[in-house]
Structures are given as C-alpha cells and as structure tokens.
Amino acid sequence: KKDLNIILIVCLYNDRIAKRRGFIITRHTQFRGPRKIGIDSCCLYDLIIYPELFGSEHSRVFGIGGLFLTHRICFKEVTKKLIEKEKITKEEAEEKLAVFLKKNNITIIESDLQNKEILIKLYKNCKDKKINIHPPDSYIIADLVKNGVNKIFSTNTHFREACSAIGIDGAGFPSLDRQLKNKIREAFFRPKKKFNRHRR
C-alpha cells in the first residue's frame, strides 16, 4: 500500500511537469475483476437529503463506474437517522432509502458473523499501524472484504484508515458543514474574471 501511494505521488508530480512542458501523459488503471465500491451511512444520508448540495459528490461517487454496495448496518443507521431528523415513520424512511438504492443500483451486503479470519487479520493490521477501530465497524469492514469491495466512500477518517489497513482504498467524503462552507465560499468569493484586451 505504501509503495502504491509513492508511485501515485510520483505519477501526479510527473503529470504536472509534463503539462508545463506541453506533454500529455495517459495512464490506464486495471483492476482484477469488477470494481466494487462501498458507501457508508453518512454518505448515503447526505446524498438522499441534500441532492442539490451534494450534486458534485454524487457525480464523483457514481461517475467512476463499478458495482456499488452498502451494508445492512448502514441501512439501519440511515433509516434511524431519517426517522429522527426528517420526522417520518419507519416505513417511510425505509421506502425513501430503498428508492435511492434502487435508483443508483446499490446492493445491500448482509451481516455475516462468520468472518473470524478476516477479523483477526483486520485487528492485527490496525494494531500494527496504531489505528483505532470500533467493534461495529470491524464487522462491516470484514463483510466488505469478504464481498470483494476495494474502495469505500466515508466521512469517517478512522473508518477509512481501518479499511486501508486491510487493503480497501478509503475515499474521503465532505461533511455537511464542510460542504456548506465550500458552497458559501464559491458563491461569495469567486475570483473576478479577467478580460483580455486584444489589439485591433
């Protein structure tokens, strides 16, 4: 994982140098089998409730292509949050979530408590890398690994770090507060356009 990160950094640096000198470098990344992408509960909730605010993030997540998955625990967490925050019934919350999952072709991974070997490896790797991991998260991550998920979108830094410890690429996702600040900054502090004067 460390070596891969170093390679990516070098590639990005070479890209910048090449662009300055007028060169164009193209790269093709290949994955073994279909790319499977996980989405955590916070991401799901924000994408459902704030579609306009998180429109760019929706495009970023679903625009990369692949098979999209979430966990049964995440489904329950989002349902509970919808009930509390949106003041709707459990049936309405589950239907709202189910519609979003179906529309975006997101499959639910069911809980499996038989992933003992994966859990042992996960806790060992996290301990070696001094990463804190919560028990509920460990079961989700073990199920992600078992189902071949190789990328996860999450707002939780510790969760992403734990995922990376066992080989899942953790992609950040902005919190609601951060996204609001970004939109406000874009609206009020856009750089003024410069007009070039051309000689007649």
CORNOR-V704119 format. One record per residue. PSI is psi in degrees with one decimal (NA if undefined). OMEGA is omega in whole degrees, 0 to 359 (NA if undefined). Layout:
# CORNOR-V704119
PSI:OMEGA + PSI:OMEGA
This chain:
# CORNOR-V704119
-43.7:180 + -43.0:180 + -39.0:180 + -41.4:179 + -40.6:179 + -42.2:180 + -42.6:180 + -41.9:179 + -43.6:180 + -40.5:180 + -42.7:179 + -41.4:179 + -44.1:179 + -35.6:177 + -46.2:181 + -42.9:179 + -42.8:183 + -40.2:180 + -36.7:179 + -31.0:183 + 4.1:175 + 10.0:179 + 157.0:175 + 123.5:180 + 130.9:178 + 142.7:179 + 147.9:177 + 118.5:179 + 129.2:181 + 140.7:178 + 148.7:177 + 110.1:182 + -178.4:181 + 143.1:178 + 124.9:181 + 124.7:188 + 125.2:179 + 150.1:179 + 125.8:184 + 176.6:187 + -42.6:181 + -41.4:178 + -45.1:180 + -47.3:182 + -47.6:182 + -37.4:179 + -32.6:180 + -47.4:187 + -31.8:183 + 62.5:184 + -35.7:180 + -41.0:181 + -36.1:183 + 25.4:181 + -42.5:180 + -35.4:179 + -35.0:177 + -44.6:179 + -38.7:181 + -40.4:182 + -53.4:187 + -6.8:180 + -12.9:184 + -13.9:178 + 152.2:180 + -170.8:177 + 127.9:184 + 135.5:183 + 153.9:169 + 171.2:185 + 153.4:178 + -36.1:177 + -40.3:178 + -38.9:178 + -44.0:180 + -39.4:180 + -42.4:179 + -40.8:178 + -46.4:180 + -41.5:181 + -38.3:178 + -40.6:179 + -45.3:184 + -45.2:186 + -37.6:185 + -3.7:178 + 49.1:178 + 168.7:182 + 167.1:179 + -40.9:180 + -42.3:179 + -39.8:180 + -45.4:180 + -37.8:179 + -42.6:179 + -44.0:179 + -42.9:180 + -38.7:179 + -44.2:179 + -44.4:180 + -43.1:181 + -43.2:181 + -35.3:183 + 12.8:176 + 47.5:179 + 124.6:181 + 144.9:179 + 128.0:174 + 126.1:180 + 152.6:180 + 137.9:179 + 113.1:183 + 12.7:183 + 17.0:183 + 49.9:186 + -45.7:183 + -39.8:179 + -41.9:180 + -42.7:179 + -45.1:180 + -40.2:180 + -48.9:181 + -36.2:178 + -47.2:181 + -40.5:179 + -37.7:179 + -43.1:180 + -34.7:182 + 6.6:179 + 48.5:179 + 127.0:177 + 135.4:180 + 135.1:180 + 141.1:181 + -47.6:179 + -38.2:179 + -35.0:182 + -37.9:179 + -38.5:177 + -47.6:182 + -41.1:179 + -40.8:178 + -35.3:177 + -45.1:179 + -46.6:182 + -31.9:181 + 10.0:173 + 19.1:178 + 129.9:181 + 4.2:175 + 140.6:181 + 133.6:174 + 126.1:183 + 147.9:176 + -12.9:186 + 113.9:182 + -44.6:181 + -38.6:179 + -44.1:179 + -39.0:179 + -40.5:178 + -38.3:178 + -43.5:181 + -27.8:180 + -19.9:181 + 16.6:171 + 6.8:177 + 127.0:180 + 118.4:181 + 120.0:180 + 131.5:181 + 156.8:178 + 127.2:186 + 142.9:175 + 167.9:179 + -44.8:180 + -44.8:181 + -40.4:181 + -38.3:177 + -44.2:179 + -40.6:180 + -42.7:181 + -39.7:178 + -42.9:179 + -40.4:179 + -37.1:184 + -38.0:188 + -15.3:184 + 36.3:177 + 136.9:179 + 141.3:180 + 140.7:180 + 138.2:179 + 129.6:180 + 125.0:179 + 130.9:178 + 123.2:181 + 140.4:177 + 139.8:177 + NA:NA
